[in-house]
Amino acid sequence: MTTQEEQTRSGLRFPTGFAFGAATSAYQIEGAVAEDGRGTSIWDTFTKTPGRVLNGHHGDVAMDHYHRFKEDVAIMADLGLTAYRFSVSWPRIQPTGSGAVNQKGLDFYRRLTDELLRHGIDPWLTLYHWDLPQALEDQGGWPNRDTAYRFAEYASAVHEALKDHVHTFSTVNEPWCAAFLGYASGEHAPGRREPQNAIRGAHHLNLAHGLAVQAMGARRVGGCVNLYAVTPATDSEADLDAARRIDGLQNRFFLDALLTGQYPQDVLDDLGMDPEVIQPGDMKTIGSPIDVLLVNYYSRFTVSGAPGGRASAAAAPTDSASPWVGSEHVSFVNGGRPVTAMGWEIDEGGLVEILTRVARDYPPIPMVVSENGAAFDDVLVDGRIHDRERQAYVEAHLGACKEAIEAGVPLEGYFAWSLMDNFEWAWGYGKRFGLVHVDFETQERLLKDSALWYSEIIRQNRRHEPTDS
């Protein structure tokens, strides 16, 4: 038995067909921002604005995945991944966000998906991971209702081109982030601080999801939400209300819309949402049936509505406002748990909590954990990275997935965030989430211990799956 086998917990057994994957996004890894007809995205503009990203970092080259995708797919195959979740760059397909498609852009994703399929890796395609074409932002961005209709046209074009290559399409990654970090706090592109426009943007992102689901027709399609377990700091009335508010805006606003075709009334009241934003037929469109729910999970929130609450260690890296429109008074407090290098508290029990909650409180829907991972301060020693903290994090959260399945949750897969170290938004290249270490100067890839451990978990599970013979 190898050392890695000895270190791998044999109890992490999953049902036959469970997807073991890793995830990335286009702007964070592709680079090649001015090649083969790609247009400008809001992140291209945002990163070139002084003070927006730590150290002035940008994604012009990123991990150079656009040129190195075959090498990266070979790494995935060596790890034994059965699935890979990636996003398509909208400005690579439609440089101005509408009109004719850029064939060279589509061809890249055909080459990528062909390469994945040749290695037996199932492509999971995300249509939008925050890289809105700058031309659409110039016309108002997500607060402009027309952007949702442009997204549906883009989704249809990508679907038509890749439907024979891709088993599962998902629409908008983490609409909460795109709306409230992009248009309320200003921490993310396009960097606007306009709370009412953030609300409009959130609705239009949901509408874009529904319109895209309808445009793509019968192919397996999912929606993607980032969920948090939310705990009141005490049982005081103020803290209980704070938990209701944050759970409402982070979780229920999106879950209710996608899975029931309604917004929770208390959240609409908290937001002071203009009723004219929601036009007749919108909610039915948003609630269009989907085939799978993609759940991104990282941490738990502990919140207080009392004045003077202790601020959480998880702060924005640059100057920003509150993303919590209508609930700016809520404090995020330290729950006393260990934290990652992002200051995010580690709580795998929260993953069990949210998965079982969705299974209990909403219409039946298959689920996958589509992002889960942690940044730590990796140290290269003698050509190896012994990232035991990350390995422990992934192991604990895989254990939570197993617990949720045993509780009856229809969970079909797990995608580690991220396949490789990459551009971490406003943090630039200062935070590393990858299973694979990347030297940002040479682009050399190196498997961390966590990657070797994850590979062994996959190998042990696949060894126990029945064969076709």
VEXZA-476026 format. One line per 3 residues: their letters; for each residue x, y, z of C-alpha. Coordinates in Angstrom, 1 decimal. Layout:
<atoms>
A = X Y Z ~ ...
</atoms>
This chain:
<atoms>
MTT = 0.0 0.0 0.0 ~ 1.3 3.4 -0.9 ~ 1.8 6.2 1.6
QEE = -1.1 8.1 0.0 ~ -3.3 5.1 0.3 ~ -2.4 4.8 3.9
QTR = -3.3 8.4 4.5 ~ -6.7 8.1 2.7 ~ -9.7 7.5 4.8
SGL = -11.4 4.4 3.4 ~ -14.8 5.3 4.7 ~ -15.5 7.9 2.0
RFP = -17.5 5.7 -0.3 ~ -20.1 7.2 -2.6 ~ -22.9 5.8 -4.8
TGF = -22.0 4.5 -8.3 ~ -21.9 7.3 -10.8 ~ -21.1 10.0 -8.2
AFG = -19.2 12.8 -10.0 ~ -15.8 13.6 -8.7 ~ -14.8 16.9 -10.3
AAT = -13.0 20.2 -10.0 ~ -14.1 23.6 -11.1 ~ -12.7 26.8 -12.6
SAY = -13.9 29.9 -14.4 ~ -12.9 31.5 -17.7 ~ -11.6 34.9 -16.5
QIE = -9.7 33.4 -13.6 ~ -7.6 30.9 -15.8 ~ -7.9 31.5 -19.5
GAV = -5.8 34.6 -20.2 ~ -5.6 35.5 -23.9 ~ -7.9 38.4 -23.4
AED = -7.1 40.1 -26.7 ~ -6.8 36.9 -28.9 ~ -9.0 35.4 -31.6
GRG = -11.6 38.1 -31.5 ~ -12.4 38.1 -27.8 ~ -14.1 41.4 -26.7
TSI = -13.6 43.3 -23.5 ~ -15.3 42.2 -20.3 ~ -16.2 44.2 -17.2
WDT = -13.3 42.4 -15.4 ~ -10.8 43.6 -18.0 ~ -12.0 47.1 -17.4
FTK = -12.2 46.7 -13.6 ~ -8.8 45.3 -13.1 ~ -7.2 48.2 -15.0
TPG = -8.8 50.7 -12.7 ~ -6.3 51.7 -9.9 ~ -7.3 50.5 -6.5
RVL = -9.8 47.9 -7.6 ~ -7.6 44.8 -7.3 ~ -4.8 44.2 -4.9
NGH = -1.4 44.9 -6.3 ~ -3.0 45.9 -9.6 ~ -3.3 42.3 -10.7
HGD = -5.3 41.3 -13.7 ~ -6.3 38.3 -15.8 ~ -4.6 39.2 -19.1
VAM = -2.5 36.0 -18.9 ~ -3.9 34.4 -15.8 ~ -3.0 30.6 -16.0
DHY = -2.7 30.7 -19.8 ~ -5.3 27.9 -19.9 ~ -6.3 29.1 -23.4
HRF = -3.0 27.8 -24.7 ~ -2.3 25.1 -22.1 ~ -5.7 23.4 -21.9
KED = -4.4 20.1 -23.2 ~ -1.8 20.1 -20.4 ~ -4.5 20.9 -17.9
VAI = -6.9 18.2 -19.1 ~ -4.0 15.7 -18.9 ~ -3.6 16.7 -15.3
MAD = -7.3 16.2 -14.7 ~ -7.1 12.7 -16.3 ~ -4.0 11.8 -14.2
LGL = -6.0 12.8 -11.1 ~ -8.9 10.6 -12.2 ~ -11.5 13.4 -12.3
TAY = -14.8 12.2 -13.8 ~ -16.2 15.7 -14.4 ~ -14.9 19.2 -15.0
RFS = -16.9 22.4 -14.4 ~ -15.7 25.4 -16.4 ~ -17.3 28.6 -17.7
VSW = -17.5 30.1 -21.1 ~ -16.3 33.6 -21.7 ~ -19.3 35.6 -23.0
PRI = -17.1 38.2 -24.7 ~ -15.1 35.4 -26.4 ~ -18.4 34.2 -28.0
QPT = -20.0 37.6 -28.6 ~ -17.4 40.4 -28.3 ~ -20.1 43.1 -27.8
GSG = -22.6 40.9 -26.0 ~ -25.0 40.5 -28.9 ~ -25.1 39.8 -32.6
AVN = -23.1 37.3 -34.6 ~ -21.0 34.7 -32.7 ~ -17.2 34.7 -32.9
QKG = -16.5 31.3 -34.5 ~ -12.9 31.2 -33.1 ~ -14.3 31.6 -29.6
LDF = -16.7 28.7 -30.1 ~ -13.9 26.6 -31.6 ~ -11.8 26.9 -28.4
YRR = -14.6 25.4 -26.3 ~ -15.1 22.7 -28.9 ~ -11.4 21.8 -28.6
LTD = -11.6 21.9 -24.9 ~ -14.7 19.7 -24.6 ~ -13.3 17.3 -27.2
ELL = -10.2 16.9 -25.2 ~ -12.2 16.3 -22.0 ~ -14.3 13.6 -23.7
RHG = -11.3 11.9 -25.1 ~ -10.1 11.5 -21.5 ~ -13.4 10.3 -20.2
IDP = -14.1 13.5 -18.3 ~ -17.7 14.8 -18.4 ~ -17.8 18.6 -19.3
WLT = -20.1 20.7 -17.1 ~ -20.5 24.1 -18.8 ~ -21.4 27.3 -16.9
LYH = -22.6 30.1 -19.2 ~ -21.9 33.0 -16.9 ~ -19.2 33.4 -14.3
WDL = -19.3 37.2 -14.0 ~ -17.5 38.3 -17.2 ~ -20.2 40.5 -18.7
PQA = -19.2 42.1 -22.1 ~ -18.2 45.7 -21.4 ~ -20.5 46.9 -24.2
LED = -23.5 45.6 -22.3 ~ -22.3 47.3 -19.1 ~ -22.0 50.5 -21.1
QGG = -25.7 50.1 -21.9 ~ -26.6 49.7 -18.2 ~ -25.4 46.2 -17.3
WPN = -27.5 43.8 -15.3 ~ -29.8 46.6 -13.9 ~ -30.9 47.0 -17.6
RDT = -33.6 44.4 -18.3 ~ -32.5 44.0 -21.9 ~ -29.3 42.3 -20.6
AYR = -31.3 39.3 -19.6 ~ -32.6 38.9 -23.2 ~ -29.1 39.3 -24.6
FAE = -28.0 36.5 -22.2 ~ -30.7 34.2 -23.5 ~ -29.5 34.7 -27.1
YAS = -25.9 34.0 -26.0 ~ -27.0 30.9 -24.1 ~ -28.9 29.6 -27.2
AVH = -25.8 30.1 -29.4 ~ -23.5 28.2 -27.0 ~ -26.0 25.5 -26.5
EAL = -26.5 25.0 -30.2 ~ -22.8 24.8 -30.8 ~ -21.9 22.5 -27.9
KDH = -25.0 20.5 -27.2 ~ -23.4 17.3 -28.6 ~ -20.3 17.8 -26.4
VHT = -21.8 18.8 -23.1 ~ -24.0 16.7 -20.8 ~ -24.9 19.5 -18.3
FST = -25.3 23.2 -18.9 ~ -25.7 25.7 -16.0 ~ -26.8 29.3 -16.4
VNE = -25.6 32.0 -13.9 ~ -22.9 31.2 -11.3 ~ -23.8 32.8 -7.9
PWC = -26.2 35.5 -9.0 ~ -25.9 37.0 -5.4 ~ -22.3 37.9 -6.1
AAF = -22.8 39.3 -9.6 ~ -25.6 41.5 -8.3 ~ -24.6 42.6 -4.8
LGY = -20.8 42.6 -5.0 ~ -20.9 44.1 -8.5 ~ -23.6 46.8 -8.0
ASG = -24.0 47.4 -4.2 ~ -20.6 46.9 -2.5 ~ -18.4 47.6 -5.5
EHA = -16.0 44.9 -4.5 ~ -16.4 43.1 -7.8 ~ -16.8 44.4 -11.4
PGR = -18.2 46.7 -12.5 ~ -17.6 48.3 -9.1 ~ -20.8 50.2 -8.8
REP = -22.3 51.2 -5.4 ~ -26.0 51.6 -6.3 ~ -28.1 49.5 -4.0
QNA = -31.4 49.9 -5.9 ~ -29.6 48.9 -9.1 ~ -28.2 45.9 -7.3
IRG = -31.8 44.8 -6.6 ~ -32.8 45.3 -10.2 ~ -29.6 43.4 -11.3
AHH = -30.5 40.5 -9.0 ~ -33.9 40.2 -10.5 ~ -32.6 40.4 -14.1
LNL = -29.9 37.8 -13.4 ~ -32.7 35.5 -12.2 ~ -34.7 36.4 -15.3
AHG = -31.7 35.7 -17.5 ~ -31.5 32.2 -15.9 ~ -35.1 31.5 -16.7
LAV = -35.0 32.8 -20.2 ~ -31.8 30.8 -20.9 ~ -33.4 27.6 -19.5
QAM = -36.3 28.1 -21.9 ~ -34.0 28.9 -24.8 ~ -31.9 25.8 -24.4
GAR = -34.9 23.5 -24.3 ~ -34.7 19.8 -23.3 ~ -31.0 19.5 -22.7
RVG = -30.0 18.9 -19.0 ~ -29.9 22.4 -17.5 ~ -29.2 23.6 -13.9
GCV = -29.1 26.8 -11.9 ~ -26.2 27.6 -9.5 ~ -26.5 29.4 -6.1
NLY = -24.0 30.0 -3.4 ~ -25.6 29.1 -0.1 ~ -24.6 29.7 3.5
AVT = -25.7 28.2 6.8 ~ -26.8 31.3 8.9 ~ -26.8 31.3 12.7
PAT = -27.9 34.1 15.0 ~ -25.2 35.1 17.5 ~ -27.7 34.9 20.3
DSE = -31.4 34.2 20.7 ~ -32.2 37.9 21.1 ~ -34.9 39.3 18.9
ADL = -32.4 41.5 17.1 ~ -30.0 38.6 16.3 ~ -32.9 36.3 15.2
DAA = -34.1 39.1 12.8 ~ -30.5 39.5 11.5 ~ -30.3 35.8 10.7
RRI = -33.7 35.9 9.0 ~ -32.6 38.9 6.9 ~ -29.2 37.4 5.8
DGL = -30.6 34.0 5.1 ~ -33.4 35.7 3.1 ~ -31.1 37.7 0.9
QNR = -28.3 35.1 0.5 ~ -30.4 31.9 0.3 ~ -34.2 32.2 0.0
FFL = -34.3 35.1 -2.5 ~ -32.6 32.8 -5.1 ~ -33.8 29.4 -4.0
DAL = -37.5 30.4 -3.8 ~ -37.3 32.1 -7.2 ~ -35.6 29.2 -9.0
LTG = -37.4 26.3 -7.4 ~ -40.9 27.8 -6.6 ~ -41.2 30.8 -9.0
QYP = -41.8 33.2 -6.1 ~ -39.8 35.7 -4.1 ~ -40.2 35.6 -0.3
QDV = -42.3 38.5 0.7 ~ -40.2 39.4 3.8 ~ -37.1 39.7 1.6
LDD = -39.0 42.0 -0.8 ~ -40.0 44.1 2.2 ~ -36.5 44.2 3.5
LGM = -35.2 45.3 0.1 ~ -37.9 47.8 -0.5 ~ -38.0 46.4 -4.0
DPE = -39.8 48.5 -6.6 ~ -42.8 46.2 -7.7 ~ -42.5 47.5 -11.2
VIQ = -39.2 45.8 -11.6 ~ -41.0 42.4 -11.7 ~ -43.1 42.4 -14.9
PGD = -46.0 40.0 -15.6 ~ -44.7 36.5 -16.4 ~ -41.3 37.1 -14.9
MKT = -41.6 34.7 -12.0 ~ -43.1 31.9 -14.1 ~ -40.1 32.3 -16.4
IGS = -37.6 32.3 -13.5 ~ -39.2 29.2 -12.1 ~ -38.9 27.3 -15.4
PID = -38.2 23.6 -14.5 ~ -34.5 22.7 -14.1 ~ -32.9 19.3 -14.0
VLL = -30.2 19.9 -11.3 ~ -29.3 22.5 -8.6 ~ -25.7 23.4 -8.4
VNY = -24.8 24.4 -4.8 ~ -21.6 26.3 -4.0 ~ -20.7 26.2 -0.3
YSR = -17.7 27.6 1.6 ~ -18.7 28.7 5.1 ~ -21.3 29.6 7.8
FTV = -22.4 33.1 8.7 ~ -22.9 34.1 12.4 ~ -24.8 37.3 12.5
SGA = -26.0 39.9 14.9 ~ -28.5 42.8 14.7 ~ -27.2 44.4 17.9
PGG = -25.1 47.6 17.6 ~ -21.4 47.2 18.0 ~ -21.1 43.6 17.0
RAS = -17.6 42.2 16.4 ~ -16.6 42.3 12.8 ~ -15.7 39.1 11.1
AAA = -12.1 38.5 10.0 ~ -13.5 37.9 6.5 ~ -13.3 41.5 5.1
APT = -13.1 42.8 1.5 ~ -9.5 43.3 0.4 ~ -10.2 46.8 -1.1
DSA = -12.4 49.7 -0.2 ~ -16.1 48.7 -0.6 ~ -19.5 49.3 0.7
SPW = -22.0 46.8 2.2 ~ -23.5 44.3 -0.2 ~ -26.4 43.7 2.2
VGS = -29.0 46.0 0.7 ~ -31.7 46.8 3.3 ~ -29.8 45.1 6.1
EHV = -26.6 47.2 6.3 ~ -26.9 47.3 10.1 ~ -26.3 43.5 10.4
SFV = -22.9 42.5 11.9 ~ -21.0 39.4 10.9 ~ -19.4 38.1 14.0
NGG = -16.6 35.6 14.8 ~ -18.2 32.2 15.6 ~ -15.0 30.9 17.1
RPV = -14.2 28.3 14.4 ~ -10.9 27.9 12.6 ~ -10.6 30.0 9.5
TAM = -9.0 29.8 6.0 ~ -6.6 32.3 4.6 ~ -9.6 34.2 3.4
GWE = -10.9 34.6 6.9 ~ -13.8 32.2 6.2 ~ -14.8 30.0 9.0
IDE = -14.6 26.3 8.4 ~ -17.8 24.5 9.1 ~ -18.6 21.3 7.2
GGL = -21.7 20.8 9.3 ~ -23.2 23.8 7.5 ~ -23.0 21.9 4.2
VEI = -25.1 19.1 5.6 ~ -27.5 21.7 7.0 ~ -28.1 23.5 3.7
LTR = -28.3 20.3 1.6 ~ -30.8 18.7 3.9 ~ -32.7 22.0 4.1
VAR = -33.1 22.2 0.3 ~ -34.2 18.6 0.1 ~ -36.7 19.1 2.9
DYP = -38.1 22.6 2.1 ~ -38.3 22.6 -1.7 ~ -39.6 20.5 -4.6
PIP = -37.5 17.4 -5.2 ~ -34.4 18.3 -7.3 ~ -31.1 16.4 -7.8
MVV = -28.1 18.4 -6.5 ~ -24.3 18.6 -6.8 ~ -21.8 20.5 -4.7
SEN = -20.5 22.6 -7.6 ~ -17.8 24.5 -5.6 ~ -16.2 23.8 -2.3
GAA = -12.6 24.6 -1.3 ~ -10.3 26.7 0.7 ~ -7.4 29.1 0.4
FDD = -4.4 28.5 2.6 ~ -0.8 29.9 2.6 ~ 0.9 27.1 0.7
VLV = 4.6 26.7 1.1 ~ 6.8 24.9 -1.4 ~ 9.3 22.6 0.4
DGR = 11.7 20.3 -1.5 ~ 9.5 20.4 -4.6 ~ 6.3 19.5 -2.7
IHD = 3.4 21.3 -1.1 ~ 2.2 19.6 2.0 ~ -1.2 21.3 2.3
RER = -2.6 19.3 5.1 ~ -5.1 22.0 6.0 ~ -6.7 21.9 2.5
QAY = -6.7 18.1 2.5 ~ -8.5 18.2 5.9 ~ -11.0 20.7 4.6
VEA = -11.9 18.7 1.5 ~ -12.0 15.5 3.5 ~ -14.4 17.0 6.0
HLG = -16.7 18.4 3.3 ~ -16.7 15.1 1.4 ~ -17.7 13.5 4.7
ACK = -20.5 16.0 4.9 ~ -21.6 15.1 1.4 ~ -21.7 11.4 2.4
EAI = -23.7 12.3 5.5 ~ -26.2 14.2 3.4 ~ -26.6 11.3 1.0
EAG = -27.2 9.0 3.9 ~ -29.9 11.4 5.2 ~ -31.7 11.1 1.8
VPL = -30.4 14.1 -0.1 ~ -30.2 13.3 -3.9 ~ -26.6 14.5 -4.2
EGY = -24.9 13.5 -7.4 ~ -21.5 15.0 -7.3 ~ -18.8 17.1 -5.8
FAW = -16.5 19.7 -7.5 ~ -13.5 21.0 -5.7 ~ -12.7 24.7 -6.0
SLM = -10.4 25.0 -7.6 ~ -8.5 22.7 -10.0 ~ -5.6 25.1 -9.9
DNF = -4.4 28.3 -8.3 ~ -5.8 31.3 -10.2 ~ -6.8 34.9 -10.3
EWA = -8.9 35.4 -7.1 ~ -11.0 38.4 -8.2 ~ -10.3 41.5 -5.9
WGY = -7.6 39.5 -4.2 ~ -5.6 39.2 -7.4 ~ -3.0 36.4 -7.2
GKR = -2.7 36.7 -3.4 ~ -4.9 33.7 -2.4 ~ -4.5 30.2 -3.6
FGL = -7.4 27.7 -3.7 ~ -6.0 25.2 -6.1 ~ -5.4 21.5 -5.8
VHV = -2.7 22.1 -8.3 ~ 0.0 24.7 -7.6 ~ 0.8 27.2 -10.3
DFE = 4.0 29.2 -10.5 ~ 2.6 32.5 -11.6 ~ 5.9 33.5 -13.3
TQE = 6.7 30.2 -15.2 ~ 3.1 28.7 -15.4 ~ 4.6 25.4 -14.1
RLL = 1.9 23.2 -12.6 ~ 2.6 21.0 -9.5 ~ 0.2 18.6 -7.8
KDS = -0.2 19.5 -4.1 ~ -0.7 16.8 -1.5 ~ -4.4 17.6 -1.4
ALW = -4.6 16.7 -5.2 ~ -2.9 13.4 -4.6 ~ -5.2 12.6 -1.7
YSE = -8.3 13.5 -3.7 ~ -7.0 11.4 -6.6 ~ -6.8 8.4 -4.3
IIR = -10.3 8.9 -3.0 ~ -11.5 8.9 -6.6 ~ -9.5 5.8 -7.4
QNR = -10.8 3.9 -4.4 ~ -14.4 4.8 -5.3 ~ -14.0 3.9 -9.0
RHE = -12.4 0.6 -8.1 ~ -15.6 -0.4 -6.2 ~ -17.9 0.6 -9.1
PTD = -19.4 -2.2 -11.2 ~ -18.0 -2.6 -14.7 ~ -19.9 -3.1 -17.9
S = -18.4 -6.5 -18.5
</atoms>
